């Protein structure tokens, strides 16, 4: 009788703890998009209204968020939304810092958006979103005067000098650029290969840096009429090359130099977003079984599912004292989803569309 009673209590507590984990109402960061360091300023006069400042922060944060998770062509279509709709996406906000100086107000805000509402909005517009993943890349800009055969690197190169100009108002970029060091040996290597520079692999230069698996080579050829650019990207071992042509302008015109840089940065960010694009037209349904006796694994799997952006939704279809079954809808292929679990040190195996954990 005592043995039966102990077994009953054991099973009861297992199910009770699983219940707590499953139906917990704790808010997790995986369910929000957080946009930080939103700077808003305004004249401080008799017409000053703090609510108007907060509204501006909402609109600015929304535009930054959308620019980070959508391809630029889609961003242009949806960046301007009415304030009422934007407010419906807001989960929370805070004023990080504010001050009044010289009859002006300066505020720094932090805005959190409900991820599910944002993604539902994008689906309603038939727009795929990208995972908001920031990335550091080695950046090597090269400027070549095709007529004179001159090579300009480092501070002689206007695109090297101006690459870090203050970011424009419409975009905050996912890619962070680490500029090539001013190395005379690099200059010599490139000069010797100037006639076939597009086919040069740059291994001798790239190998000097820790970021040797993520780099961008940006080459500008100039003639009387145009700037012809060639970009060689390798990010996370995914490679792409492309060419763009721009009408020639005076390199003394800083605004035009910065505008070309802005367009190139948007293009590079688009390439990175395409790598991380989530195709919501893909629907993968799987069942993941977890031992109910391992309460902490059940909780860990639920936390992971909330953090994997490839998971559109999930729910518990069944649980008893033996097995807790998760039903998962994912916007990915099975191998991609398994790789996401591997990032959390969870290895899975599949049989008849039922996944289990390899322990």
Beta strands, then each sheet from edge to edge (+ up, - down):
strand 1: 32-43
strand 2: 90-101
strand 3: 104-114
strand 4: 129-130
strand 5: 135-145
strand 6: 150-152
strand 7: 175-179
strand 8: 215-222
strand 9: 226-235
strand 10: 238-247
strand 11: 277-278
strand 12: 284-291
strand 13: 311-319
strand 14: 323-330
strand 15: 348-351
strand 16: 354-357
sheet 1: 1+ 3- 2+
sheet 2: 4+ 11-
sheet 3: 6+ 5- 7-
sheet 4: 6+ 5- 8- 9+ 10-
sheet 5: 13+ 14- 12+ 16+ 15-
end
